[in-house]
């Protein structure tokens, strides 16, 4: 982000041929490759069926994820406490 705000500072130590190649990549390939990457990572973007989850279902999923994280933290605290007790 700093490079885009102050291009003169960003471009000074960079070899001009690299800078030209990078600008060419940004103009011609960046959006295409980003789309390919996103379609691979987020396979839901490729599906023809739209996913419509209710607000309650989304809240349930969020609460379930939060509960899972808290349960894992509690388990780690118990393991740490057991380890500390065994050293004393």
N, C-alpha and C positions, 0 to 999 in steps of 0.2 A: 504494500500500500504506500509506503514511503517513496518507493521508486516511481510510482505513478504521480504522486503529488509534486515531487521535485525531480523531474527527469534529468535535469542537468547534473545533479549530484549523482544520480544513478548511472548515467551514461559516461561519465568521465573515465572511470577505470576500466571500462569494458571495451574489448577489441571491436572495432566498427563492423567487421564482417559478421561477427557473432550477433551483434545488435541488429543488423539487417536481416539475418536469417531468423532471428527471434520474432521480429516484426512480421516477416512473411508467414511464419508459423501461426502467429496470432490472427492474422487476417484470413488465411486460407484453411487452416486445419484445426484450430483450437475448438471451435464450436462443434465440428463434426466428431472429433475424438472425444470430447466431453459427452456428447450424446450417446456414443457407443459405450463409453464407460458407465454412464448412468443406466442405460438399458440393460447392461450386464449386471450391475450391482442391484438395481431396483427392478427386479423382474416384473413387478406389478405394473410398471409402465408399459410393458409389452402386451399385457393381457387385454383381450377385447371386452371382457366383462367388467363393467365398472363395479367397484366395491363400495357398497353403501352400508356403513356401520352406524347403528344408532348412537346417540349421545350417551345413553346409559351403558352400552357395550364398550364404548371408548373409555368411559370413566372406570368401568370394571377392569379393563385391561391395564389402565394406568395404576389403579389401586393394587392390582395383583402384582405388577412389577415392583411397586414401592414396597409391598409386604415381603416379596422375595428378597429384595435388597436388605431390608431390615432383619429378616430371619438369618441371612448369611452373616450380617454384622454381629448378631447375637451369638451365632455359632463360633465365629472367630474370637469373640471376647471370652467365651467359655473355654475354648482351647488355650488361649493365652493365659487365662486364670489357672487352668489346670497345670500348665507348664511352669508358671511362677510358683505354685504350691509345691510342685515336685522338686524344685531347686532349693527350697528352704528347708 
